[in-house]
Amino acid sequence: MPIDYKHYPPNWHAISRRIRYERAKNRCEWCGAANRQPHPVTGSMVVLTVAHWPDDEPMNCADENLHALCQLCHNRLDAPARAANRARTLAARKAKQQLTFEWRE
C-alpha cells in the first residue's frame, strides 16, 4: 500500500534516508539482510523501509521509534495490525449488508 505522506512530517524523506543509510548502514536492523541484495530467507530483492515501532504514529520520528527493516521483518511487524484492520473491514461490510437489506415480494 502506498504511503500517504500527508500523515508524515515534511522532512520524512531525509529522516528515512538517515535511518536506513547512516544509522543502519544499509542493512535490516532486525535480521541483518543487506539492502538491494537477495534476502537470505526469501530470495527476493531487499528494499529497506523505515518502520514506526512501538508507536505506529507516523509523526513520532524519535530515533528509538524508527527501525530500518527489510520487507520480511516489516511485514511480520505489521501483520497483526493488518489482520485486525481486515477483520474490522469485513465486519463493517457485513453490518452494511444487514442494514441495507430490502424486502422484495
C-alpha positions in Angstrom: 0.0 0.0 0.0 1.5 3.4 -0.9 2.4 5.8 1.8 0.1 8.8 2.3 2.8 11.4 3.0 0.4 14.0 4.4 0.5 12.0 7.7 4.3 12.3 7.9 6.5 15.2 8.8 7.6 17.4 5.9 11.2 16.2 6.3 10.3 12.4 6.3 12.4 11.6 3.3 15.5 13.0 5.0 14.7 11.2 8.2 14.1 7.9 6.4 17.4 8.2 4.5 19.3 8.9 7.6 17.9 5.9 9.4 18.4 3.5 6.5 21.8 4.6 5.3 23.6 6.3 8.1 22.3 4.5 11.2 21.5 1.1 9.8 24.4 1.1 7.3 22.1 -0.2 4.5 21.1 -3.3 6.5 17.9 -4.5 8.2 18.3 -3.7 11.8 16.4 -6.8 12.9 17.7 -9.6 10.7 20.8 -8.1 9.0 19.6 -8.5 5.4 21.5 -6.2 3.1 19.7 -3.6 1.0 19.4 -4.3 -2.7 20.7 -7.8 -2.3 18.7 -11.1 -2.4 17.1 -11.8 1.0 18.8 -14.8 2.7 15.4 -16.3 3.6 13.0 -15.2 0.8 15.4 -14.7 -2.1 13.6 -11.5 -3.1 15.5 -8.3 -3.6 15.7 -6.4 -0.2 14.3 -2.9 -0.2 14.8 -1.3 3.2 11.9 0.6 4.7 11.6 2.5 7.9 9.0 1.2 10.4 7.5 3.0 13.4 7.6 0.8 16.4 6.4 0.5 19.2 4.4 3.7 18.4 3.0 3.4 14.9 2.1 7.1 14.8 3.8 8.5 11.6 4.6 11.8 13.3 6.6 10.1 16.1 10.0 10.2 14.5 12.1 9.7 17.6 15.1 7.6 16.7 14.2 4.9 19.2 10.8 4.6 17.5 12.2 4.2 14.0 13.7 1.0 12.6 15.2 0.2 9.2 13.6 -3.1 8.1 13.6 -5.4 5.2 10.2 -6.4 3.7 10.0 -9.6 5.6 10.6 -8.0 9.0 8.4 -5.0 8.3 5.6 -7.3 7.1 5.9 -9.5 10.2 5.7 -6.4 12.3 2.6 -5.1 10.6 0.8 -8.4 10.2 -1.3 -8.2 13.5 -2.4 -4.7 12.7 -3.3 -5.7 9.1 -5.3 -8.7 10.3 -7.2 -6.5 12.8 -7.9 -3.9 10.2 -9.2 -6.7 7.8 -11.5 -8.1 10.5 -12.9 -4.6 11.1 -13.4 -4.1 7.4 -15.2 -7.4 6.9 -17.4 -6.8 10.0 -18.3 -3.3 8.6 -19.2 -4.8 5.2 -21.3 -7.5 6.9 -23.1 -4.9 9.0 -23.8 -2.7 6.0 -25.2 -5.7 4.1 -27.5 -6.4 7.0 -28.6 -2.8 7.2 -29.3 -2.4 3.5 -31.5 -5.5 3.2 -34.6 -4.8 1.1 -37.8 -6.9 1.4 -39.0 -8.0 -2.0 -42.3 -9.7 -2.7 
